[in-house]
Amino acid sequence: MTDSNQAASNLEAIKQTIDDAAGVVKHEAGPPTLVCVSKTHDGAEIIPVLAAGQRVFGENRVQEAMAKWPDLKKQFSGVELHLIGPLQTNKVSDAVKIFDVIETVDREKLARALSRVLAKETEKTKKNLPVFIQINTGEEEQKAGISPTQADAFISLCRDELKLNVVGLMCIPPVEDTPGMHFALLGKIAKRHNIKNLSMGMSADYETAIHFGATHVRIGTAIFGARK
Ligand SMILES: *Cc1c(COP(=O)(O)O)cnc(C)c1O
């Protein structure tokens, strides 16, 4: 079996595991969306996964996505590309062109920049770009995201003042913790604000995340194998 066939068969196995985990917790909205994380993998590696029917993908760099995805989007219709990595304010214009969802709104400066760019876009394209707010549930200094204590004010700012289309919250738990308490905290903040989507869970912990109500799981390694 070639590596690319391997990715497509891994995809099938993971979709089954997601369905099984979601079946146990009986999500109202049905099983969570699989965001297939294709960062560092080239078009040739991604095509078999697209051919197997996967349409939602995650990338963590604007430049890498701009190099790979315009071509792939031409070949396969209905692709939904999520930005799951940090976004610099000077890349916002590019990001809103190539990405369909931005999962990493993590600070006021970025929220304001997005709002400005989208206000211009709106006149032209009426694009109401869905965004997730990234919460630093472990309050780790080196990690991006809004501190849980500032989440309420930040969510209100994004929605009410900046008119961003906030559809969800996202988190990456600290590696040394059991992830459950972080997933629970993200769910609690979302509930307070009537926010429907929770992007949480990666290759190592997506089943746990689903038990805590994940609507989006971001999985790379378990599909493509280890990144080089
Ligand atoms: C790389 C990455 C993932 C995928 O991680 P795997 O362990 O390869 O599944 C998920 N979320 C974010 C934010 C990432 O940067």
The ligand as an SDF file (V2000), in Angstrom:
LIG
                    3D

 15 15  0  0  0  0  0  0  0  0999 V2000
   -1.0360   20.5220   14.0160 C   0  0  0  0  0  0  0  0  0  0  0  0
   -2.2780   20.8690   14.7250 C   0  0  0  0  0  0  0  0  0  0  0  0
   -3.2980   19.9090   14.9150 C   0  0  0  0  0  0  0  0  0  0  0  0
   -3.1560   18.4570   14.4830 C   0  0  0  0  0  0  0  0  0  0  0  0
   -2.3920   17.7750   15.4240 O   0  0  0  0  0  0  0  0  0  0  0  0
   -2.1630   16.1740   15.2900 P   0  0  0  0  0  0  0  0  0  0  0  0
   -1.6150   15.8010   16.6080 O   0  0  0  0  0  0  0  0  0  0  0  0
   -1.2150   15.9850   14.1590 O   0  0  0  0  0  0  0  0  0  0  0  0
   -3.4770   15.5570   15.0130 O   0  0  0  0  0  0  0  0  0  0  0  0
   -4.4580   20.3160   15.5380 C   0  0  0  0  0  0  0  0  0  0  0  0
   -4.6290   21.5940   15.9490 N   0  0  0  0  0  0  0  0  0  0  0  0
   -3.6860   22.5350   15.7910 C   0  0  0  0  0  0  0  0  0  0  0  0
   -3.9500   23.9110   16.2700 C   0  0  0  0  0  0  0  0  0  0  0  0
   -2.4770   22.2030   15.1780 C   0  0  0  0  0  0  0  0  0  0  0  0
   -1.5370   23.1510   15.0430 O   0  0  0  0  0  0  0  0  0  0  0  0
  1  2  1  0
  2  3  1  0
  2 14  2  0
  3  4  1  0
  3 10  2  0
  4  5  1  0
  5  6  1  0
  6  7  2  0
  6  8  1  0
  6  9  1  0
 10 11  1  0
 11 12  2  0
 12 13  1  0
 12 14  1  0
 14 15  1  0
M  END
$$$$
